[in-house]
Amino acid sequence: MAPVMTREEPPEIAKLRRRLERERIARQEAEAIAERGLRDLYQRKKQLKLLEKVATIANSSRSVRDVLQSTLTEICGFMDWPVGHALLLDQDSAEPALRSAAIWHAADPDRIAGFQRATEDSAFPSGVGLPGEVMASAKPHWFFNAPEEGNFPRRRPALACGIKAGFAFPVLVGEDVAAVLEFFAYSTIEQDEALLGLMSQIGVQLGRVIERRRAEERLIHDASHDALTDLPNRSLFLDRLGLAIARRKLNRGVHFAVLFIDLDRFKVVNDSLGHLAGDRMIVEVAERLTAALHQEELSAMSGTDGLLARIGGDEFAILLTDIGDPSDAVRFSHRVQESLRRPFTIDGQEIHTSASIGISLSTTPYAYAEDVLRDADLAMYRAKTLGKSRTEMFHREMHRSAMTRLTLEADLRRAMVNGEFLLHYQPIVSLESLEVVGFEALVRWRRPDGSMVYPGDFIGIVEDTGLIVALGFWILREACMATRRWQREFPRETPLTISVNISPRQFAEPDLVAQVRRIIAETGIDPQTVRLEITESVTIGDADREVSMLSQLKDLGIRLSIDDFGTGYSSLSYLHRLPLDVLKIDRSFVSAMDKSAESFQIVNTIMNLARNLGMHVVAEGAEVAGQIEQLQSLGCDYGQGYFFSKPMDPADVVKLLKGPTHWAGV
């Protein structure tokens, strides 16, 4: 058979075919690149959305637990991994370790029940298990096949529920691991470096939440505890004592006692061994008193509980609550004396001391915590004058006290009818321009005989009797009318403002907003020049109602201030929820900041908190030029205190606004 002859393809056709093939390959490569680009763009958008969600969670949630829980849910949804879990660092144990925070996200909780129990029953020191490896390296860690993972103490319960892959990343505060978030899947999944990088960013975000919470907790703690002994300070003690008084008012069968303890001959220790030795002795005394408070004999006294505080210097106070009988307080004072009889060894010196103790009891009808502490203090001084190292009870004539109070209540009611109250005004000054920007209205009581009574002597009774509601609205009306006159007489680009306190009792009035609206309308004052001041105690209660009430006041155009900031300790947990404009730092911190590094730091911390919340700051109690200079160095907005002026009557306000100020050269 003759061979078949093939016709060779013309060169032009072959060239065209090769060209078409190259174009096809190039088109496929371009399409693949475009597809990868779209896929990467979609993934980046998802990652950015996750970061935005975590940032929103971090800025809006009320607690670290809320943040971690919500973040777990978002990450599990983003990765489509079924299990997420949070661990927190436990620094109180002998060896720092990560422990379960009992915060989980599980698509099928029943399936991982055994694994969850094993996890929550375990501790993970540095290097142990998945969390421990993250803790040791401060970096994310991934395993893709649980049966082959060498460092996995929870392998058995993990395999039992089908877990195959897992990864974890650290929550960092600075360079320290504060928490670890771990995630698990039921299939083998290779390590994803891009995902680990994204999780590292989230770990830094969450670390800022924990750092902020720690700063808030430190601020609260420092404001209410003694720096040397870490015991509750006078402010916290009085607050808890106030609660005991309130309980006593509700239940006359509940009794409490206050012991005021003053060390005998402590001045000799300071003078002979120096203040550092004196401080060491104070710390040891605090430890012994704490031990005495926690001995079994105390709890055996009808369920008695106690609170120890350092009041100042060598003075301590103990609040005993739920005592069965007044004699329980006396018996406990003997326990205190016994605990102090053993010699102290300070700088190689053996020191003997004792204590003079005064006791005040709830059998006296106290209204104020300061009065209880004052009476215990008086009893202590009597013990000291009678020979020291002894205990004395406070006694007073109850009938005379009750009659005095009744008389004062009657006088106050008459004062309301007869118009015996008047207002004084204290300037608020810009610390940048040193110009008066406004005033705070402060009530005074002028008796018919011309004598002046200051708020500290009558406001408590006005609160108790409910007269504060009518008085408070009268103060607001008078202050607004006076300020409107001054605004007309002394026009300026930024009008003068007026600050008026709203008492807790007044804040609780259901028609508060309506009353304020009426006063604003009737006096004709611009509401944006009115500052209503609430104290931290107002923010301890029904948070939703408080936020609603303050928001309604804000809707009127009024500005809101929180007064005496730093003396409370429970409002920070949701301070960011309150629609506040101004934060007023309590005078106790400002007046001490030029003498105490601790007070200076507290003021600085409060100012940073205010800035973060977008609030202006007024420092109360500024009395000397040094304090003004410190406040200016910190960037404080406004100052108020005796350095500028004491509260003045309206005539002196006009003189102040007309003439140059004496502080202009600061």
Secondary structure as UniProt FT lines:
FT   HELIX           11..60
FT   HELIX           64..79
FT   STRAND          83..90
FT   STRAND          97..106
FT   TURN            109..112
FT   HELIX           113..120
FT   STRAND          123..125
FT   TURN            126..127
FT   HELIX           129..137
FT   STRAND          141..143
FT   HELIX           146..148
FT   TURN            153..154
FT   HELIX           155..160
FT   TURN            161..162
FT   STRAND          165..173
FT   TURN            174..175
FT   STRAND          176..185
FT   HELIX           193..224
FT   TURN            227..229
FT   HELIX           234..250
FT   TURN            252..253
FT   STRAND          256..263
FT   TURN            264..265
FT   HELIX           266..273
FT   HELIX           275..293
FT   HELIX           296..299
FT   TURN            300..303
FT   STRAND          305..312
FT   TURN            313..314
FT   STRAND          315..321
FT   HELIX           326..341
FT   STRAND          344..346
FT   TURN            347..348
FT   STRAND          349..351
FT   STRAND          355..361
FT   TURN            362..363
FT   HELIX           369..385
FT   TURN            386..387
FT   STRAND          391..393
FT   HELIX           398..418
FT   STRAND          421..430
FT   TURN            431..433
FT   STRAND          436..446
FT   TURN            448..449
FT   STRAND          452..453
FT   HELIX           455..457
FT   HELIX           459..465
FT   HELIX           467..489
FT   STRAND          497..501
FT   HELIX           504..507
FT   TURN            510..511
FT   HELIX           512..523
FT   HELIX           527..529
FT   STRAND          530..535
FT   HELIX           536..539
FT   HELIX           543..555
FT   TURN            556..557
FT   STRAND          559..565
FT   HELIX           572..577
FT   STRAND          582..585
FT   HELIX           587..590
FT   TURN            591..595
FT   HELIX           597..612
FT   TURN            613..614
FT   STRAND          616..620
FT   HELIX           625..633
FT   TURN            634..635
FT   STRAND          638..640
FT   TURN            642..644
FT   HELIX           650..658
FT   TURN            662..665
//
